[in-house]
């Protein structure tokens, strides 16, 4: 599962509305929807903006088994 899929799952599991994310980040609701549904690539700064808006640590979406 990639980071976008993990973020989408987190949003759905926690009942977070895409409209809420759009309001908190300044992104359009269409942009948020396209990113979370995999129809648009999510840039790193957009990912961090969403994490900050949701007050979550971006590291929770890391693949812990991946070697650097």
mmCIF file of the N, C-alpha and C atoms, coordinates in Angstrom:
data_MODEL
# 
_entry.id   MODEL 
# 
loop_
_atom_site.group_PDB 
_atom_site.id 
_atom_site.type_symbol 
_atom_site.label_atom_id 
_atom_site.label_alt_id 
_atom_site.label_comp_id 
_atom_site.label_asym_id 
_atom_site.label_entity_id 
_atom_site.label_seq_id 
_atom_site.pdbx_PDB_ins_code 
_atom_site.Cartn_x 
_atom_site.Cartn_y 
_atom_site.Cartn_z 
_atom_site.occupancy 
_atom_site.B_iso_or_equiv 
_atom_site.pdbx_formal_charge 
_atom_site.auth_seq_id 
_atom_site.auth_comp_id 
_atom_site.auth_asym_id 
_atom_site.auth_atom_id 
_atom_site.pdbx_PDB_model_num 
ATOM 1   N N  . UNK A 1 1  ? 0.861   -1.177 0.000   1.00 0.00 ? 1  UNK A N  1 
ATOM 2   C CA . UNK A 1 1  ? 0.000   0.000  0.000   1.00 0.00 ? 1  UNK A CA 1 
ATOM 3   C C  . UNK A 1 1  ? 0.905   1.238  0.000   1.00 0.00 ? 1  UNK A C  1 
ATOM 4   N N  . UNK A 1 2  ? 0.653   2.164  -0.922  1.00 0.00 ? 2  UNK A N  1 
ATOM 5   C CA . UNK A 1 2  ? 1.464   3.376  -0.968  1.00 0.00 ? 2  UNK A CA 1 
ATOM 6   C C  . UNK A 1 2  ? 0.930   4.432  0.008   1.00 0.00 ? 2  UNK A C  1 
ATOM 7   N N  . UNK A 1 3  ? 1.649   5.537  0.115   1.00 0.00 ? 3  UNK A N  1 
ATOM 8   C CA . UNK A 1 3  ? 1.295   6.570  1.095   1.00 0.00 ? 3  UNK A CA 1 
ATOM 9   C C  . UNK A 1 3  ? -0.087  7.156  0.812   1.00 0.00 ? 3  UNK A C  1 
ATOM 10  N N  . UNK A 1 4  ? -0.410  7.376  -0.443  1.00 0.00 ? 4  UNK A N  1 
ATOM 11  C CA . UNK A 1 4  ? -1.728  7.920  -0.786  1.00 0.00 ? 4  UNK A CA 1 
ATOM 12  C C  . UNK A 1 4  ? -2.831  6.976  -0.333  1.00 0.00 ? 4  UNK A C  1 
ATOM 13  N N  . UNK A 1 5  ? -2.653  5.689  -0.585  1.00 0.00 ? 5  UNK A N  1 
ATOM 14  C CA . UNK A 1 5  ? -3.645  4.696  -0.166  1.00 0.00 ? 5  UNK A CA 1 
ATOM 15  C C  . UNK A 1 5  ? -3.757  4.654  1.363   1.00 0.00 ? 5  UNK A C  1 
ATOM 16  N N  . UNK A 1 6  ? -2.631  4.744  2.046   1.00 0.00 ? 6  UNK A N  1 
ATOM 17  C CA . UNK A 1 6  ? -2.645  4.738  3.512   1.00 0.00 ? 6  UNK A CA 1 
ATOM 18  C C  . UNK A 1 6  ? -3.343  5.977  4.058   1.00 0.00 ? 6  UNK A C  1 
ATOM 19  N N  . UNK A 1 7  ? -3.066  7.134  3.453   1.00 0.00 ? 7  UNK A N  1 
ATOM 20  C CA . UNK A 1 7  ? -3.718  8.371  3.891   1.00 0.00 ? 7  UNK A CA 1 
ATOM 21  C C  . UNK A 1 7  ? -5.218  8.303  3.618   1.00 0.00 ? 7  UNK A C  1 
ATOM 22  N N  . UNK A 1 8  ? -5.601  7.795  2.467   1.00 0.00 ? 8  UNK A N  1 
ATOM 23  C CA . UNK A 1 8  ? -7.020  7.653  2.141   1.00 0.00 ? 8  UNK A CA 1 
ATOM 24  C C  . UNK A 1 8  ? -7.713  6.727  3.130   1.00 0.00 ? 8  UNK A C  1 
ATOM 25  N N  . UNK A 1 9  ? -7.069  5.626  3.476   1.00 0.00 ? 9  UNK A N  1 
ATOM 26  C CA . UNK A 1 9  ? -7.635  4.697  4.459   1.00 0.00 ? 9  UNK A CA 1 
ATOM 27  C C  . UNK A 1 9  ? -7.792  5.384  5.818   1.00 0.00 ? 9  UNK A C  1 
ATOM 28  N N  . UNK A 1 10 ? -6.775  6.136  6.227   1.00 0.00 ? 10 UNK A N  1 
ATOM 29  C CA . UNK A 1 10 ? -6.837  6.868  7.506   1.00 0.00 ? 10 UNK A CA 1 
ATOM 30  C C  . UNK A 1 10 ? -8.020  7.839  7.509   1.00 0.00 ? 10 UNK A C  1 
ATOM 31  N N  . UNK A 1 11 ? -8.158  8.582  6.421   1.00 0.00 ? 11 UNK A N  1 
ATOM 32  C CA . UNK A 1 11 ? -9.251  9.557  6.304   1.00 0.00 ? 11 UNK A CA 1 
ATOM 33  C C  . UNK A 1 11 ? -10.600 8.849  6.393   1.00 0.00 ? 11 UNK A C  1 
ATOM 34  N N  . UNK A 1 12 ? -10.765 7.767  5.658   1.00 0.00 ? 12 UNK A N  1 
ATOM 35  C CA . UNK A 1 12 ? -12.030 7.026  5.673   1.00 0.00 ? 12 UNK A CA 1 
ATOM 36  C C  . UNK A 1 12 ? -12.293 6.371  7.022   1.00 0.00 ? 12 UNK A C  1 
ATOM 37  N N  . UNK A 1 13 ? -11.282 5.735  7.595   1.00 0.00 ? 13 UNK A N  1 
ATOM 38  C CA . UNK A 1 13 ? -11.445 5.053  8.881   1.00 0.00 ? 13 UNK A CA 1 
ATOM 39  C C  . UNK A 1 13 ? -11.808 6.010  10.006  1.00 0.00 ? 13 UNK A C  1 
ATOM 40  N N  . UNK A 1 14 ? -11.366 7.263  9.888   1.00 0.00 ? 14 UNK A N  1 
ATOM 41  C CA . UNK A 1 14 ? -11.620 8.247  10.937  1.00 0.00 ? 14 UNK A CA 1 
ATOM 42  C C  . UNK A 1 14 ? -12.771 9.191  10.608  1.00 0.00 ? 14 UNK A C  1 
ATOM 43  N N  . UNK A 1 15 ? -13.475 8.906  9.516   1.00 0.00 ? 15 UNK A N  1 
ATOM 44  C CA . UNK A 1 15 ? -14.659 9.695  9.161   1.00 0.00 ? 15 UNK A CA 1 
ATOM 45  C C  . UNK A 1 15 ? -14.362 11.147 8.843   1.00 0.00 ? 15 UNK A C  1 
ATOM 46  N N  . UNK A 1 16 ? -13.183 11.411 8.307   1.00 0.00 ? 16 UNK A N  1 
ATOM 47  C CA . UNK A 1 16 ? -12.787 12.781 7.980   1.00 0.00 ? 16 UNK A CA 1 
ATOM 48  C C  . UNK A 1 16 ? -13.315 13.117 6.588   1.00 0.00 ? 16 UNK A C  1 
ATOM 49  N N  . UNK A 1 17 ? -14.009 14.222 6.485   1.00 0.00 ? 17 UNK A N  1 
ATOM 50  C CA . UNK A 1 17 ? -14.583 14.659 5.211   1.00 0.00 ? 17 UNK A CA 1 
ATOM 51  C C  . UNK A 1 17 ? -13.530 15.355 4.358   1.00 0.00 ? 17 UNK A C  1 
ATOM 52  N N  . UNK A 1 18 ? -13.567 15.102 3.075   1.00 0.00 ? 18 UNK A N  1 
ATOM 53  C CA . UNK A 1 18 ? -12.639 15.762 2.165   1.00 0.00 ? 18 UNK A CA 1 
ATOM 54  C C  . UNK A 1 18 ? -12.839 17.273 2.179   1.00 0.00 ? 18 UNK A C  1 
ATOM 55  N N  . UNK A 1 19 ? -14.072 17.711 2.390   1.00 0.00 ? 19 UNK A N  1 
ATOM 56  C CA . UNK A 1 19 ? -14.369 19.138 2.495   1.00 0.00 ? 19 UNK A CA 1 
ATOM 57  C C  . UNK A 1 19 ? -13.606 19.753 3.661   1.00 0.00 ? 19 UNK A C  1 
ATOM 58  N N  . UNK A 1 20 ? -13.541 19.037 4.786   1.00 0.00 ? 20 UNK A N  1 
ATOM 59  C CA . UNK A 1 20 ? -12.808 19.507 5.966   1.00 0.00 ? 20 UNK A CA 1 
ATOM 60  C C  . UNK A 1 20 ? -11.326 19.665 5.637   1.00 0.00 ? 20 UNK A C  1 
ATOM 61  N N  . UNK A 1 21 ? -10.757 18.667 4.957   1.00 0.00 ? 21 UNK A N  1 
ATOM 62  C CA . UNK A 1 21 ? -9.340  18.733 4.572   1.00 0.00 ? 21 UNK A CA 1 
ATOM 63  C C  . UNK A 1 21 ? -9.113  19.928 3.652   1.00 0.00 ? 21 UNK A C  1 
ATOM 64  N N  . UNK A 1 22 ? -10.004 20.136 2.715   1.00 0.00 ? 22 UNK A N  1 
ATOM 65  C CA . UNK A 1 22 ? -9.887  21.269 1.793   1.00 0.00 ? 22 UNK A CA 1 
ATOM 66  C C  . UNK A 1 22 ? -9.905  22.589 2.553   1.00 0.00 ? 22 UNK A C  1 
ATOM 67  N N  . UNK A 1 23 ? -10.817 22.717 3.501   1.00 0.00 ? 23 UNK A N  1 
ATOM 68  C CA . UNK A 1 23 ? -10.907 23.951 4.289   1.00 0.00 ? 23 UNK A CA 1 
ATOM 69  C C  . UNK A 1 23 ? -9.634  24.200 5.089   1.00 0.00 ? 23 UNK A C  1 
ATOM 70  N N  . UNK A 1 24 ? -9.108  23.160 5.727   1.00 0.00 ? 24 UNK A N  1 
ATOM 71  C CA . UNK A 1 24 ? -7.939  23.295 6.590   1.00 0.00 ? 24 UNK A CA 1 
ATOM 72  C C  . UNK A 1 24 ? -6.645  23.534 5.807   1.00 0.00 ? 24 UNK A C  1 
ATOM 73  N N  . UNK A 1 25 ? -6.574  23.046 4.569   1.00 0.00 ? 25 UNK A N  1 
ATOM 74  C CA . UNK A 1 25 ? -5.336  23.140 3.800   1.00 0.00 ? 25 UNK A CA 1 
ATOM 75  C C  . UNK A 1 25 ? -5.327  24.265 2.783   1.00 0.00 ? 25 UNK A C  1 
ATOM 76  N N  . UNK A 1 26 ? -6.503  24.717 2.375   1.00 0.00 ? 26 UNK A N  1 
ATOM 77  C CA . UNK A 1 26 ? -6.579  25.719 1.318   1.00 0.00 ? 26 UNK A CA 1 
ATOM 78  C C  . UNK A 1 26 ? -6.580  25.097 -0.072  1.00 0.00 ? 26 UNK A C  1 
ATOM 79  N N  . UNK A 1 27 ? -6.513  23.768 -0.137  1.00 0.00 ? 27 UNK A N  1 
ATOM 80  C CA . UNK A 1 27 ? -6.634  23.067 -1.415  1.00 0.00 ? 27 UNK A CA 1 
ATOM 81  C C  . UNK A 1 27 ? -8.113  23.004 -1.786  1.00 0.00 ? 27 UNK A C  1 
ATOM 82  N N  . UNK A 1 28 ? -8.398  22.840 -3.068  1.00 0.00 ? 28 UNK A N  1 
ATOM 83  C CA . UNK A 1 28 ? -9.798  22.699 -3.445  1.00 0.00 ? 28 UNK A CA 1 
ATOM 84  C C  . UNK A 1 28 ? -10.279 21.297 -3.079  1.00 0.00 ? 28 UNK A C  1 
ATOM 85  N N  . UNK A 1 29 ? -11.570 21.169 -2.893  1.00 0.00 ? 29 UNK A N  1 
ATOM 86  C CA . UNK A 1 29 ? -12.146 19.862 -2.579  1.00 0.00 ? 29 UNK A CA 1 
ATOM 87  C C  . UNK A 1 29 ? -11.912 18.884 -3.726  1.00 0.00 ? 29 UNK A C  1 
ATOM 88  N N  . UNK A 1 30 ? -11.972 19.378 -4.960  1.00 0.00 ? 30 UNK A N  1 
ATOM 89  C CA . UNK A 1 30 ? -11.704 18.520 -6.122  1.00 0.00 ? 30 UNK A CA 1 
ATOM 90  C C  . UNK A 1 30 ? -10.266 18.004 -6.100  1.00 0.00 ? 30 UNK A C  1 
ATOM 91  N N  . UNK A 1 31 ? -9.320  18.856 -5.760  1.00 0.00 ? 31 UNK A N  1 
ATOM 92  C CA . UNK A 1 31 ? -7.916  18.456 -5.690  1.00 0.00 ? 31 UNK A CA 1 
ATOM 93  C C  . UNK A 1 31 ? -7.713  17.395 -4.627  1.00 0.00 ? 31 UNK A C  1 
ATOM 94  N N  . UNK A 1 32 ? -8.292  17.600 -3.452  1.00 0.00 ? 32 UNK A N  1 
ATOM 95  C CA . UNK A 1 32 ? -8.180  16.625 -2.362  1.00 0.00 ? 32 UNK A CA 1 
ATOM 96  C C  . UNK A 1 32 ? -8.774  15.295 -2.799  1.00 0.00 ? 32 UNK A C  1 
ATOM 97  N N  . UNK A 1 33 ? -9.938  15.337 -3.412  1.00 0.00 ? 33 UNK A N  1 
ATOM 98  C CA . UNK A 1 33 ? -10.601 14.129 -3.873  1.00 0.00 ? 33 UNK A CA 1 
ATOM 99  C C  . UNK A 1 33 ? -9.752  13.386 -4.899  1.00 0.00 ? 33 UNK A C  1 
ATOM 100 N N  . UNK A 1 34 ? -9.238  14.114 -5.874  1.00 0.00 ? 34 UNK A N  1 
ATOM 101 C CA . UNK A 1 34 ? -8.426  13.491 -6.915  1.00 0.00 ? 34 UNK A CA 1 
ATOM 102 C C  . UNK A 1 34 ? -7.166  12.852 -6.327  1.00 0.00 ? 34 UNK A C  1 
ATOM 103 N N  . UNK A 1 35 ? -6.541  13.516 -5.369  1.00 0.00 ? 35 UNK A N  1 
ATOM 104 C CA . UNK A 1 35 ? -5.336  12.966 -4.749  1.00 0.00 ? 35 UNK A CA 1 
ATOM 105 C C  . UNK A 1 35 ? -5.651  11.705 -3.955  1.00 0.00 ? 35 UNK A C  1 
ATOM 106 N N  . UNK A 1 36 ? -6.667  11.772 -3.112  1.00 0.00 ? 36 UNK A N  1 
ATOM 107 C CA . UNK A 1 36 ? -6.984  10.638 -2.251  1.00 0.00 ? 36 UNK A CA 1 
ATOM 108 C C  . UNK A 1 36 ? -7.510  9.443  -3.036  1.00 0.00 ? 36 UNK A C  1 
ATOM 109 N N  . UNK A 1 37 ? -8.103  9.702  -4.189  1.00 0.00 ? 37 UNK A N  1 
ATOM 110 C CA . UNK A 1 37 ? -8.619  8.617  -5.020  1.00 0.00 ? 37 UNK A CA 1 
ATOM 111 C C  . UNK A 1 37 ? -7.592  8.113  -6.030  1.00 0.00 ? 37 UNK A C  1 
ATOM 112 N N  . UNK A 1 38 ? -6.390  8.674  -5.995  1.00 0.00 ? 38 UNK A N  1 
ATOM 113 C CA . UNK A 1 38 ? -5.325  8.214  -6.873  1.00 0.00 ? 38 UNK A CA 1 
ATOM 114 C C  . UNK A 1 38 ? -5.408  8.718  -8.293  1.00 0.00 ? 38 UNK A C  1 
ATOM 115 N N  . UNK A 1 39 ? -6.242  9.718  -8.540  1.00 0.00 ? 39 UNK A N  1 
ATOM 116 C CA . UNK A 1 39 ? -6.392  10.266 -9.888  1.00 0.00 ? 39 UNK A CA 1 
ATOM 117 C C  . UNK A 1 39 ? -5.435  11.428 -10.154 1.00 0.00 ? 39 UNK A C  1 
ATOM 118 N N  . UNK A 1 40 ? -4.717  11.838 -9.120  1.00 0.00 ? 40 UNK A N  1 
ATOM 119 C CA . UNK A 1 40 ? -3.752  12.930 -9.239  1.00 0.00 ? 40 UNK A CA 1 
ATOM 120 C C  . UNK A 1 40 ? -2.614  12.636 -8.288  1.00 0.00 ? 40 UNK A C  1 
ATOM 121 N N  . UNK A 1 41 ? -1.415  12.849 -8.737  1.00 0.00 ? 41 UNK A N  1 
ATOM 122 C CA . UNK A 1 41 ? -0.244  12.628 -7.887  1.00 0.00 ? 41 UNK A CA 1 
ATOM 123 C C  . UNK A 1 41 ? -0.230  13.650 -6.751  1.00 0.00 ? 41 UNK A C  1 
ATOM 124 N N  . UNK A 1 42 ? 0.016   13.163 -5.539  1.00 0.00 ? 42 UNK A N  1 
ATOM 125 C CA . UNK A 1 42 ? 0.098   14.038 -4.385  1.00 0.00 ? 42 UNK A CA 1 
ATOM 126 C C  . UNK A 1 42 ? 1.558   14.456 -4.201  1.00 0.00 ? 42 UNK A C  1 
ATOM 127 N N  . UNK A 1 43 ? 1.797   15.744 -4.207  1.00 0.00 ? 43 UNK A N  1 
ATOM 128 C CA . UNK A 1 43 ? 3.139   16.258 -3.990  1.00 0.00 ? 43 UNK A CA 1 
ATOM 129 C C  . UNK A 1 43 ? 3.497   16.167 -2.514  1.00 0.00 ? 43 UNK A C  1 
ATOM 130 N N  . UNK A 1 44 ? 4.781   16.116 -2.230  1.00 0.00 ? 44 UNK A N  1 
ATOM 131 C CA . UNK A 1 44 ? 5.246   15.989 -0.846  1.00 0.00 ? 44 UNK A CA 1 
ATOM 132 C C  . UNK A 1 44 ? 4.738   17.135 0.020   1.00 0.00 ? 44 UNK A C  1 
ATOM 133 N N  . UNK A 1 45 ? 4.763   18.355 -0.494  1.00 0.00 ? 45 UNK A N  1 
ATOM 134 C CA . UNK A 1 45 ? 4.304   19.484 0.313   1.00 0.00 ? 45 UNK A CA 1 
ATOM 135 C C  . UNK A 1 45 ? 2.798   19.420 0.560   1.00 0.00 ? 45 UNK A C  1 
ATOM 136 N N  . UNK A 1 46 ? 2.043   18.868 -0.381  1.00 0.00 ? 46 UNK A N  1 
ATOM 137 C CA . UNK A 1 46 ? 0.599   18.696 -0.182  1.00 0.00 ? 46 UNK A CA 1 
ATOM 138 C C  . UNK A 1 46 ? 0.340   17.633 0.881   1.00 0.00 ? 46 UNK A C  1 
ATOM 139 N N  . UNK A 1 47 ? 1.104   16.553 0.824   1.00 0.00 ? 47 UNK A N  1 
ATOM 140 C CA . UNK A 1 47 ? 0.983   15.495 1.833   1.00 0.00 ? 47 UNK A CA 1 
ATOM 141 C C  . UNK A 1 47 ? 1.255   16.060 3.228   1.00 0.00 ? 47 UNK A C  1 
ATOM 142 N N  . UNK A 1 48 ? 2.333   16.815 3.363   1.00 0.00 ? 48 UNK A N  1 
ATOM 143 C CA . UNK A 1 48 ? 2.665   17.400 4.660   1.00 0.00 ? 48 UNK A CA 1 
ATOM 144 C C  . UNK A 1 48 ? 1.612   18.412 5.110   1.00 0.00 ? 48 UNK A C  1 
ATOM 145 N N  . UNK A 1 49 ? 1.084   19.179 4.187   1.00 0.00 ? 49 UNK A N  1 
ATOM 146 C CA . UNK A 1 49 ? 0.027   20.140 4.494   1.00 0.00 ? 49 UNK A CA 1 
ATOM 147 C C  . UNK A 1 49 ? -1.204  19.434 5.057   1.00 0.00 ? 49 UNK A C  1 
ATOM 148 N N  . UNK A 1 50 ? -1.560  18.310 4.460   1.00 0.00 ? 50 UNK A N  1 
ATOM 149 C CA . UNK A 1 50 ? -2.705  17.535 4.943   1.00 0.00 ? 50 UNK A CA 1 
ATOM 150 C C  . UNK A 1 50 ? -2.418  16.968 6.335   1.00 0.00 ? 50 UNK A C  1 
ATOM 151 N N  . UNK A 1 51 ? -1.228  16.429 6.521   1.00 0.00 ? 51 UNK A N  1 
ATOM 152 C CA . UNK A 1 51 ? -0.865  15.880 7.836   1.00 0.00 ? 51 UNK A CA 1 
ATOM 153 C C  . UNK A 1 51 ? -0.905  16.959 8.914   1.00 0.00 ? 51 UNK A C  1 
ATOM 154 N N  . UNK A 1 52 ? -0.390  18.131 8.594   1.00 0.00 ? 52 UNK A N  1 
ATOM 155 C CA . UNK A 1 52 ? -0.422  19.243 9.552   1.00 0.00 ? 52 UNK A CA 1 
ATOM 156 C C  . UNK A 1 52 ? -1.862  19.642 9.848   1.00 0.00 ? 52 UNK A C  1 
ATOM 157 N N  . UNK A 1 53 ? -2.687  19.720 8.813   1.00 0.00 ? 53 UNK A N  1 
ATOM 158 C CA . UNK A 1 53 ? -4.091  20.105 8.984   1.00 0.00 ? 53 UNK A CA 1 
ATOM 159 C C  . UNK A 1 53 ? -4.845  19.109 9.852   1.00 0.00 ? 53 UNK A C  1 
ATOM 160 N N  . UNK A 1 54 ? -4.480  17.824 9.740   1.00 0.00 ? 54 UNK A N  1 
ATOM 161 C CA . UNK A 1 54 ? -5.154  16.778 10.510  1.00 0.00 ? 54 UNK A CA 1 
ATOM 162 C C  . UNK A 1 54 ? -4.460  16.512 11.844  1.00 0.00 ? 54 UNK A C  1 
ATOM 163 N N  . UNK A 1 55 ? -3.369  17.233 12.090  1.00 0.00 ? 55 UNK A N  1 
ATOM 164 C CA . UNK A 1 55 ? -2.586  17.087 13.319  1.00 0.00 ? 55 UNK A CA 1 
ATOM 165 C C  . UNK A 1 55 ? -2.140  15.642 13.532  1.00 0.00 ? 55 UNK A C  1 
ATOM 166 N N  . UNK A 1 56 ? -1.563  15.067 12.459  1.00 0.00 ? 56 UNK A N  1 
ATOM 167 C CA . UNK A 1 56 ? -1.042  13.703 12.527  1.00 0.00 ? 56 UNK A CA 1 
ATOM 168 C C  . UNK A 1 56 ? 0.418   13.697 12.093  1.00 0.00 ? 56 UNK A C  1 
ATOM 169 N N  . UNK A 1 57 ? 1.166   12.769 12.627  1.00 0.00 ? 57 UNK A N  1 
ATOM 170 C CA . UNK A 1 57 ? 2.575   12.612 12.289  1.00 0.00 ? 57 UNK A CA 1 
ATOM 171 C C  . UNK A 1 57 ? 2.684   11.906 10.940  1.00 0.00 ? 57 UNK A C  1 
ATOM 172 N N  . UNK A 1 58 ? 3.333   12.517 9.961   1.00 0.00 ? 58 UNK A N  1 
ATOM 173 C CA . UNK A 1 58 ? 3.455   11.887 8.644   1.00 0.00 ? 58 UNK A CA 1 
ATOM 174 C C  . UNK A 1 58 ? 4.157   10.529 8.691   1.00 0.00 ? 58 UNK A C  1 
ATOM 175 N N  . UNK A 1 59 ? 4.942   10.296 9.712   1.00 0.00 ? 59 UNK A N  1 
ATOM 176 C CA . UNK A 1 59 ? 5.689   9.040  9.821   1.00 0.00 ? 59 UNK A CA 1 
ATOM 177 C C  . UNK A 1 59 ? 4.800   7.823  10.043  1.00 0.00 ? 59 UNK A C  1 
ATOM 178 N N  . UNK A 1 60 ? 3.549   8.025  10.443  1.00 0.00 ? 60 UNK A N  1 
ATOM 179 C CA . UNK A 1 60 ? 2.677   6.866  10.648  1.00 0.00 ? 60 UNK A CA 1 
ATOM 180 C C  . UNK A 1 60 ? 2.354   6.169  9.336   1.00 0.00 ? 60 UNK A C  1 
ATOM 181 N N  . UNK A 1 61 ? 2.610   6.848  8.217   1.00 0.00 ? 61 UNK A N  1 
ATOM 182 C CA . UNK A 1 61 ? 2.311   6.280  6.908   1.00 0.00 ? 61 UNK A CA 1 
ATOM 183 C C  . UNK A 1 61 ? 3.530   5.611  6.267   1.00 0.00 ? 61 UNK A C  1 
ATOM 184 N N  . UNK A 1 62 ? 4.658   5.676  6.936   1.00 0.00 ? 62 UNK A N  1 
ATOM 185 C CA . UNK A 1 62 ? 5.884   5.053  6.401   1.00 0.00 ? 62 UNK A CA 1 
ATOM 186 C C  . UNK A 1 62 ? 5.774   3.548  6.424   1.00 0.00 ? 62 UNK A C  1 
ATOM 187 N N  . UNK A 1 63 ? 6.441   2.946  5.468   1.00 0.00 ? 63 UNK A N  1 
ATOM 188 C CA . UNK A 1 63 ? 6.544   1.497  5.419   1.00 0.00 ? 63 UNK A CA 1 
ATOM 189 C C  . UNK A 1 63 ? 7.702   1.106  6.316   1.00 0.00 ? 63 UNK A C  1 
ATOM 190 N N  . UNK A 1 64 ? 7.416   0.606  7.470   1.00 0.00 ? 64 UNK A N  1 
ATOM 191 C CA . UNK A 1 64 ? 8.444   0.299  8.480   1.00 0.00 ? 64 UNK A CA 1 
ATOM 192 C C  . UNK A 1 64 ? 9.407   -0.777 8.030   1.00 0.00 ? 64 UNK A C  1 
ATOM 193 N N  . UNK A 1 65 ? 9.000   -1.628 7.094   1.00 0.00 ? 65 UNK A N  1 
ATOM 194 C CA . UNK A 1 65 ? 9.867   -2.718 6.664   1.00 0.00 ? 65 UNK A CA 1 
ATOM 195 C C  . UNK A 1 65 ? 10.843  -2.299 5.554   1.00 0.00 ? 65 UNK A C  1 
ATOM 196 N N  . UNK A 1 66 ? 10.657  -1.103 5.028   1.00 0.00 ? 66 UNK A N  1 
ATOM 197 C CA . UNK A 1 66 ? 11.527  -0.651 3.951   1.00 0.00 ? 66 UNK A CA 1 
ATOM 198 C C  . UNK A 1 66 ? 12.915  -0.309 4.479   1.00 0.00 ? 66 UNK A C  1 
ATOM 199 N N  . UNK A 1 67 ? 13.916  -0.740 3.779   1.00 0.00 ? 67 UNK A N  1 
ATOM 200 C CA . UNK A 1 67 ? 15.303  -0.455 4.145   1.00 0.00 ? 67 UNK A CA 1 
ATOM 201 C C  . UNK A 1 67 ? 15.755  0.774  3.372   1.00 0.00 ? 67 UNK A C  1 
ATOM 202 N N  . UNK A 1 68 ? 16.570  1.591  3.985   1.00 0.00 ? 68 UNK A N  1 
ATOM 203 C CA . UNK A 1 68 ? 17.101  2.781  3.305   1.00 0.00 ? 68 UNK A CA 1 
ATOM 204 C C  . UNK A 1 68 ? 18.505  2.531  2.860   1.00 0.00 ? 68 UNK A C  1 
# 
